[in-house]
């Protein structure tokens, strides 16, 4: 796939980059090489069964199970200085 300098400048603008002419020419060559390689990969023959269907890889989650801990186990795991409100733990704020 051949990209024009206008394509590269548009991609740069989308990435909020201000490219010089020499940078655009360099990135045109680099990105063109990457796209040619991806095109090569797309045309490569695959062995049957070598790759799992992506739909089989996602969406399999375990069922939630409630475990009731004894009071002394819970205190030991959480420590004695943990504050709770309505069965929720109060923790220090970590984000500004």
N, C-alpha and C positions, 0 to 999 in steps of 0.2 A: 504494500500500500504506500503510495507516494503522498506525502503531505506538502502542501504549499507553505511558504513563509507566512501567509495570512492565517493559515490553519494553526501554525505554531504560535503566532502572536495572540490568536483568539484563546488558545489553550492557556497561554501564559496569563492573559487578562483574567480568565476564569479562576486561575490560581492566585490572582492578585500579584503577579510578577511583572516588573517592568523590564522587558528584555531588550538588549541592544541588538543591532543587526547581526553582529558576529555571534552573540549568544543564541539568537533565533536560528541561525544557520547551523550551529553546532547541535542544538537540540533537535533540529529537523533531521539531521543525520542519525543521532542517537535514537530518537523515537521511531524513526523509520526502520532502523535495524530491529528494534524490539517488536514492532508490529509485523515485520517479515518473519521473525522467529515464531511469534504466536500463530501466524498463518501456516507455517510449516508444521507446527504441533497439531493444528486443527486437521491437517490432511494426513497425519500419520495413521497407519493402520493399527487397530487395536485387537488384541487377542480376546476372544469371547470369554467373558467371565473375569477378565483382568481387573475391571473396575466395577465396584458396586454401584448400583443405582443410588443417586444422592437421596432420593426419597426414603430409602431404607436406613439412612444414617441419622436422620433427625426425627424428633417428635416422640422419642421413646423415653418416658420419664417414669421414675418409680412412684408408687403410690405413697402418699403421706401417711405416716403412722404416728399416733400419739403415744409417747412413752411417759408414764407417770413415775417420777423419781421420788424416793423417800426424802423427807425434809432434810435430814442430815447430809445426804448425797448432794442435794441441790445447794445447800449452804457451802459444802466443801468445794464444789465446782465453781460457784460464783463468787465466793468470798463473803465476808461478813459485812462489808461496807457498801454493798450494792443496794441502791434505792429502787423501789418498785412503785408503780402507779397502775391500778387496774390490771394487774398481772402482766405488766410490761416493764422491761428493765429500763432504767434511766441511765444513760451513759454520757460521758463528756462529749461535747461538740467537737468534731474533728475538722469540719469544713468551715471556711470563713463565710 
